[in-house]
Amino acid sequence: MRKILYIGNKLSKHGFSVTNIETLGEQLINMGYEVYFASEYKNKLLRLFDMLFSIIRLSNKVNFVLIDVYSKQAFYFALLSAWVCRIFKMQYFPILHGGNLPFRLKKNPVLCKSIFGKSSINIAPSNYFFNVFSEAGYDVMFIPNNIFLENYKFRERKTFSPYLLWVRSFDKIYNPTMAIKVLKELLTKYPNAHLCMVGPDKDGSKKKCLEQAGEMGVQKNVTFTGWMSKADWHSLAEKYDFFINTTHVDNTPVSVIEAMALGLPVVTTDVGGISYLVENEKEGILVSRGNVKQMASAILKIIDNSETGQVLASNARRKAETFDWAVVRHQWKQLFENSN
């Protein structure tokens, strides 16, 4: 039986969003692999120490190391983890998550080469990253983010109201204040418009959203739920008619895939890998980064023409089906079986 060490931020028990290490890790266990994890420590220094010590401690026990790679501070956790893997001659596979990684490739080429150029192969969860890293000269394998499609009930909407759902960590790179501004635009025509924002606060951006809602006088039209489990926000989604994604930087967000599976028309900024996930005017509507009026207009267009929303939702569901674990699991199996 193949044994795997998975390095990443396993922090949902501390109120943070569930990330790939928890979802994919559990799936790999269910496939029959023995999986070890690092780390669950909330303190960053303890978490880094646990990651590095786990690599050393398990160096003679595991066959492979998976390393989630993000583009901000966690990039350096991945960098150090890769270095320790090489010292102990361990095969490691970076999984490319951070939406700003293409910028890292240009800003820190030497550091990037020491991670991605020395790995067994790099795992790209999006065609966007596959293309970017391939063009940079790195060996890349495309294995998409996945969902259990059977857990996503598609709700067919006959009409659409200005009820907006936003699901993400409150972080300035995801531009959550834009959602408040979009709501304000919609309220000029629909006084009953409502926005629900789901997710934990990561960098103080939630406080800014609360302040902005008060300044704009829309606080009665906004609900902040805090962190919610997937099952809970999926159930909540039945009360809403649009999923908005306001981010400045992105790769292939699972929350958008989930919204597509649930039948929520997606209106999102066209940044990073989004256009590889959502085909404009076919599977959702793409707007320019930070363009509040454009996003509000796209929502109004669907409200005025329900058939457009129905077609977008139907097409998006078909796209979401390609991310089903029943399909994706075979690619992970192929990766491990073909690796020495």
C-alpha positions as CSV (number, residue, x, y, z in Angstrom):
1,M,0.0,0.0,0.0
2,R,1.4,3.4,-1.0
3,K,1.9,5.8,1.9
4,I,1.6,9.6,1.4
5,L,2.5,12.6,3.5
6,Y,0.3,15.6,2.8
7,I,1.8,19.0,3.6
8,G,-0.7,21.9,3.9
9,N,-2.9,24.1,6.1
10,K,-5.4,21.8,7.8
11,L,-7.1,24.5,9.8
12,S,-10.9,24.1,9.6
13,K,-11.1,23.1,13.3
14,H,-9.8,26.6,14.1
15,G,-12.6,28.2,12.1
16,F,-10.8,28.5,8.8
17,S,-12.2,27.3,5.4
18,V,-11.8,23.7,4.5
19,T,-9.0,23.4,2.0
20,N,-7.7,20.8,-0.4
21,I,-5.6,19.0,2.2
22,E,-8.8,18.0,4.0
23,T,-11.0,17.1,1.1
24,L,-8.4,15.4,-1.1
25,G,-6.7,13.9,1.8
26,E,-9.9,12.1,2.9
27,Q,-10.6,11.0,-0.6
28,L,-7.1,9.4,-0.9
29,I,-7.7,7.6,2.4
30,N,-10.9,6.2,1.0
31,M,-9.0,5.0,-2.1
32,G,-6.9,2.8,0.2
33,Y,-3.8,5.0,0.6
34,E,-2.3,5.6,4.0
35,V,-2.1,9.3,4.4
36,Y,-0.3,11.4,7.1
37,F,-1.0,15.1,7.5
38,A,1.0,18.2,8.6
39,S,-0.2,20.5,9.9
40,E,-3.2,21.4,12.1
41,Y,-1.4,23.9,14.3
42,K,-2.9,27.4,14.2
43,N,0.4,29.1,15.2
44,K,2.4,29.6,12.0
45,L,5.8,28.8,13.5
46,L,4.5,25.6,15.1
47,R,2.8,24.7,11.9
48,L,6.0,25.1,9.9
49,F,8.0,23.2,12.4
50,D,5.5,20.3,12.3
51,M,5.6,20.3,8.5
52,L,9.4,20.0,8.4
53,F,9.7,17.6,11.3
54,S,7.0,15.3,9.8
55,I,9.0,15.1,6.5
56,I,12.1,14.1,8.5
57,R,10.3,11.7,10.8
58,L,8.5,10.0,7.9
59,S,11.3,10.1,5.4
60,N,11.8,6.3,5.5
61,K,8.1,5.5,5.7
62,V,6.2,7.3,3.0
63,N,6.4,6.9,-0.8
64,F,5.4,10.4,-1.8
65,V,4.9,13.9,-0.4
66,L,2.1,16.2,-1.6
67,I,2.7,19.9,-0.9
68,D,-0.1,22.5,-1.3
69,V,1.6,25.6,-2.7
70,Y,0.0,29.0,-2.3
71,S,1.3,32.4,-3.4
72,K,1.5,34.5,-0.3
73,Q,3.3,33.7,3.0
74,A,2.5,29.9,2.7
75,F,4.7,29.9,-0.4
76,Y,7.7,29.9,1.9
77,F,6.3,27.0,3.9
78,A,6.2,25.0,0.6
79,L,9.7,26.2,-0.3
80,L,11.2,24.9,2.9
81,S,9.2,21.7,2.7
82,A,10.5,21.0,-0.8
83,W,14.1,21.7,0.3
84,V,13.8,19.1,3.2
85,C,12.2,16.6,0.8
86,R,15.3,16.9,-1.5
87,I,17.7,16.5,1.4
88,F,16.1,13.2,2.3
89,K,15.7,12.2,-1.3
90,M,11.9,12.0,-1.2
91,Q,9.6,12.3,-4.2
92,Y,7.3,15.3,-3.8
93,F,4.4,16.7,-5.9
94,P,3.6,20.4,-5.5
95,I,-0.1,21.1,-5.9
96,L,-0.5,24.6,-7.4
97,H,-3.2,26.6,-5.7
98,G,-2.2,30.2,-5.1
99,G,-3.9,32.5,-7.7
100,N,-0.9,34.8,-7.7
101,L,1.6,32.0,-8.5
102,P,2.2,33.3,-12.0
103,F,3.4,36.5,-10.5
104,R,5.7,34.5,-8.2
105,L,7.2,32.8,-11.3
106,K,8.3,36.2,-12.6
107,K,9.2,37.8,-9.2
108,N,11.1,34.8,-7.7
109,P,12.3,32.7,-10.6
110,V,15.2,31.1,-8.6
111,L,13.0,30.2,-5.6
112,C,10.3,28.8,-7.9
113,K,12.8,26.7,-9.8
114,S,14.0,25.2,-6.5
115,I,10.5,24.0,-5.8
116,F,8.9,23.3,-9.2
117,G,12.1,22.5,-11.1
118,K,13.2,19.8,-8.7
119,S,9.8,18.1,-8.1
120,S,8.8,14.7,-9.6
121,I,6.0,16.6,-11.3
122,N,3.8,19.6,-10.5
123,I,0.0,19.2,-10.2
124,A,-2.1,21.9,-11.9
125,P,-5.8,22.0,-10.7
126,S,-6.6,24.2,-13.7
127,N,-5.8,24.4,-17.4
128,Y,-4.7,28.0,-16.6
129,F,-1.9,26.9,-14.3
130,F,-1.1,24.0,-16.7
131,N,-0.5,26.4,-19.5
132,V,1.4,29.0,-17.3
133,F,3.7,26.5,-15.8
134,S,4.2,24.5,-19.0
135,E,5.2,27.8,-20.8
136,A,7.7,28.5,-18.0
137,G,9.4,25.2,-18.7
138,Y,8.1,23.0,-15.8
139,D,6.8,19.5,-16.0
140,V,3.1,19.7,-15.2
141,M,0.2,17.2,-14.9
142,F,-3.4,18.5,-15.0
143,I,-5.6,17.0,-12.2
144,P,-8.6,19.3,-11.5
145,N,-10.1,20.2,-8.2
146,N,-13.0,17.9,-7.5
147,I,-16.4,17.6,-5.8
148,F,-18.7,14.7,-5.0
149,L,-21.4,15.5,-7.5
150,E,-24.0,13.3,-5.7
151,N,-23.9,15.8,-2.8
152,Y,-25.0,18.7,-5.0
153,K,-28.7,19.0,-5.6
154,F,-29.3,21.0,-8.7
155,R,-32.1,23.5,-8.2
156,E,-33.8,24.7,-11.4
157,R,-34.9,28.3,-11.1
158,K,-37.8,29.5,-13.3
159,T,-37.3,33.1,-12.3
160,F,-34.5,35.1,-10.7
161,S,-34.5,37.6,-7.9
162,P,-31.6,39.9,-6.7
163,Y,-30.6,37.5,-3.9
164,L,-26.8,37.2,-4.0
165,L,-24.6,34.6,-2.3
166,W,-20.9,35.2,-1.8
167,V,-18.7,32.4,-0.3
168,R,-15.0,32.9,0.4
169,S,-12.6,33.8,3.2
170,F,-12.7,37.5,4.0
171,D,-9.3,38.5,2.5
172,K,-8.5,41.6,0.5
173,I,-7.3,39.6,-2.5
174,Y,-10.9,38.3,-2.8
175,N,-12.2,41.9,-2.8
176,P,-15.2,41.3,-0.6
177,T,-16.2,45.0,-0.4
178,M,-17.0,44.9,-4.1
179,A,-20.0,42.6,-3.1
180,I,-21.4,45.4,-0.9
181,K,-21.0,47.9,-3.7
182,V,-22.8,45.6,-6.1
183,L,-25.7,45.2,-3.6
184,K,-25.9,49.0,-3.4
185,E,-26.3,49.3,-7.2
186,L,-29.1,46.7,-7.2
187,L,-31.0,48.4,-4.4
188,T,-31.6,51.4,-6.6
189,K,-34.0,49.2,-8.7
190,Y,-34.8,46.4,-6.3
191,P,-35.3,47.6,-2.6
192,N,-35.6,43.9,-1.6
193,A,-32.2,42.9,-2.9
194,H,-30.2,40.9,-0.4
195,L,-26.6,39.7,-0.1
196,C,-25.4,36.8,2.1
197,M,-21.6,36.6,2.7
198,V,-20.3,33.3,4.0
199,G,-16.8,32.7,5.2
200,P,-14.3,33.2,8.0
201,D,-12.4,36.5,8.5
202,K,-8.8,36.1,7.4
203,D,-7.2,39.6,7.4
204,G,-9.8,42.0,8.9
205,S,-11.7,42.4,5.6
206,K,-14.9,41.4,7.3
207,K,-14.8,44.4,9.6
208,K,-14.3,46.6,6.5
209,C,-17.4,45.1,4.9
210,L,-19.4,45.7,8.0
211,E,-18.3,49.3,8.1
212,Q,-18.9,49.8,4.4
213,A,-22.4,48.3,4.7
214,G,-23.1,50.8,7.5
215,E,-21.7,53.8,5.6
216,M,-23.8,52.9,2.5
217,G,-26.9,52.3,4.5
218,V,-27.4,48.7,3.3
219,Q,-26.7,46.8,6.5
220,K,-30.3,45.6,6.7
221,N,-29.8,44.0,3.3
222,V,-26.6,42.1,4.2
223,T,-26.2,38.9,6.2
224,F,-22.8,37.8,7.5
225,T,-22.9,34.1,8.5
226,G,-19.3,33.5,9.4
227,W,-17.8,30.1,8.6
228,M,-20.3,27.5,7.5
229,S,-19.8,23.8,6.7
230,K,-20.3,22.9,3.0
231,A,-23.5,21.1,3.8
232,D,-24.9,24.1,5.6
233,W,-24.0,26.7,2.9
234,H,-25.3,24.3,0.2
235,S,-28.6,24.2,2.0
236,L,-28.5,28.0,2.4
237,A,-27.9,28.4,-1.4
238,E,-31.4,27.3,-2.2
239,K,-32.7,30.6,-0.9
240,Y,-30.5,32.6,-3.3
241,D,-30.5,33.1,-7.1
242,F,-27.0,34.3,-7.9
243,F,-23.4,33.4,-6.9
244,I,-21.0,36.3,-7.2
245,N,-17.2,36.0,-7.1
246,T,-15.5,39.4,-6.7
247,T,-11.9,38.3,-6.5
248,H,-8.8,40.2,-7.6
249,V,-6.7,37.0,-8.0
250,D,-7.9,33.5,-8.6
251,N,-7.1,30.0,-10.0
252,T,-10.0,27.5,-10.0
253,P,-12.0,28.2,-6.9
254,V,-13.9,25.2,-5.7
255,S,-16.7,27.4,-4.4
256,V,-17.5,28.5,-8.0
257,I,-17.5,24.9,-9.1
258,E,-19.9,24.1,-6.3
259,A,-22.2,27.0,-7.2
260,M,-22.3,25.7,-10.8
261,A,-23.2,22.2,-9.5
262,L,-26.0,23.7,-7.4
263,G,-27.6,25.6,-10.2
264,L,-26.7,29.1,-9.2
265,P,-25.9,31.4,-12.1
266,V,-22.3,32.6,-11.6
267,V,-21.3,36.2,-12.1
268,T,-17.5,36.6,-11.6
269,T,-14.6,38.8,-12.2
270,D,-12.5,37.6,-15.1
271,V,-9.1,37.1,-13.4
272,G,-6.5,34.4,-13.4
273,G,-7.9,31.0,-14.3
274,I,-11.6,32.0,-14.1
275,S,-12.0,32.2,-17.9
276,Y,-10.7,28.6,-18.1
277,L,-13.4,27.5,-15.7
278,V,-16.4,29.6,-16.8
279,E,-17.0,30.3,-20.5
280,N,-18.5,33.8,-20.7
281,E,-22.1,34.0,-21.7
282,K,-22.3,30.2,-21.8
283,E,-21.6,28.9,-18.3
284,G,-21.7,32.2,-16.4
285,I,-21.0,35.9,-16.9
286,L,-17.5,37.4,-16.6
287,V,-16.9,41.0,-15.7
288,S,-13.8,43.1,-15.5
289,R,-11.9,43.1,-12.2
290,G,-13.4,45.6,-9.8
291,N,-16.2,46.7,-12.2
292,V,-19.2,47.1,-9.9
293,K,-21.6,48.5,-12.5
294,Q,-20.7,45.7,-14.9
295,M,-21.4,43.0,-12.3
296,A,-24.7,44.6,-11.3
297,S,-25.8,45.0,-15.0
298,A,-25.0,41.3,-15.6
299,I,-27.3,40.3,-12.7
300,L,-30.0,42.7,-13.9
301,K,-29.8,41.1,-17.4
302,I,-30.6,37.7,-16.0
303,I,-33.4,39.0,-13.8
304,D,-35.0,40.6,-16.8
305,N,-34.5,37.5,-19.0
306,S,-34.9,34.3,-16.9
307,E,-34.3,32.1,-19.9
308,T,-30.7,33.4,-20.0
309,G,-30.2,32.4,-16.4
310,Q,-31.7,29.0,-17.0
311,V,-29.4,28.3,-19.9
312,L,-26.3,29.5,-18.0
313,A,-27.2,27.3,-15.0
314,S,-27.8,24.2,-17.1
315,N,-24.5,24.6,-19.0
316,A,-22.7,25.3,-15.8
317,R,-24.0,22.1,-14.2
318,R,-22.7,20.1,-17.2
319,K,-19.3,21.7,-16.7
320,A,-19.4,20.9,-13.0
321,E,-20.0,17.2,-13.8
322,T,-16.5,17.0,-15.2
323,F,-15.1,17.7,-11.8
324,D,-16.8,14.8,-10.1
325,W,-14.5,12.7,-7.9
326,A,-15.7,9.5,-9.8
327,V,-13.8,11.0,-12.8
328,V,-10.9,12.7,-11.1
329,R,-9.9,9.8,-8.8
330,H,-8.5,7.8,-11.7
331,Q,-6.0,10.6,-12.5
332,W,-4.6,10.5,-8.9
333,K,-4.4,6.7,-9.1
334,Q,-2.5,6.9,-12.4
335,L,0.0,9.4,-10.9
336,F,0.9,7.3,-7.9
337,E,1.0,4.0,-9.8
338,N,3.3,5.4,-12.5
339,S,5.7,7.0,-10.0
340,N,8.5,4.9,-8.6
